[in-house]
Amino acid sequence: MKQSEIKELSVEALAEKFAEYKKQHADLKMAHSVTPLENPLQIRTLRRTVARLATELTKRENQ
């Protein structure tokens, strides 16, 4: 998810997406620890997306 897409979302949608992506990241990490993933770079992209969403949520809370 790109930063421009994140900025267009409402606060409720951001919180929803944040929870969704955070769960996907945890599931992917667990799956990778059991058996190696075909594309382990997915973990990195999900982690960065979660960080982008968290940053935007914090930014909007502080405004």
N, C-alpha and C positions, 0 to 999 in steps of 0.2 A: 504494500500500500504506500503510495507516494505522499509526500508532505502536503502537496496541493489538494489531494483528495481528503486528507485528514482535516485540513482547515475548513473545509466546506461542511463537515458534519456538525450536528448539534451536540450539546453536552451529554444528553441521554444516549445518543447513538455512539458517541465516543466511549462512554462507560461500557456499553454493550459490546462493542468491538474489542475493547481492552480485555474484558473477561473472556470473550471467545478466543482471541489470539493467545492469551496467557494459558488457557487450558490446552489449546493445540500444541503450544510449545512444550508444556509439561508432558503431554502424551507422546510427542515425538522424541523427547529426551529419554523417556522410559523405554520406548520401543528400540531406540538406538542402543541402549545399554544391554538389552536382552539379545538382540541380533543386529548387526550393523545394517544401517540404511543404505539403500542404493545411491541416494543423493544426500550425503550428510550436510551439504550447504543449506538445505532447507532449515536446519536448526538455526543457523546464523541469520538468515533473512527473517525468520519469525521473531527471534530475539530482538533484532533491530526494529521491527515493526512494533513490538510491544513497547520498546523504549520510546519510540516516536509518539505513540498514543499516550503513554504516561506523561511525557513531557508536555504535550498539548493540554492534557487534563489539568496538570499542575499550573500551567500558564493561565488557563482560563479561571481557575479557582482564585488565583492571586490578583486577578483584575477587579 
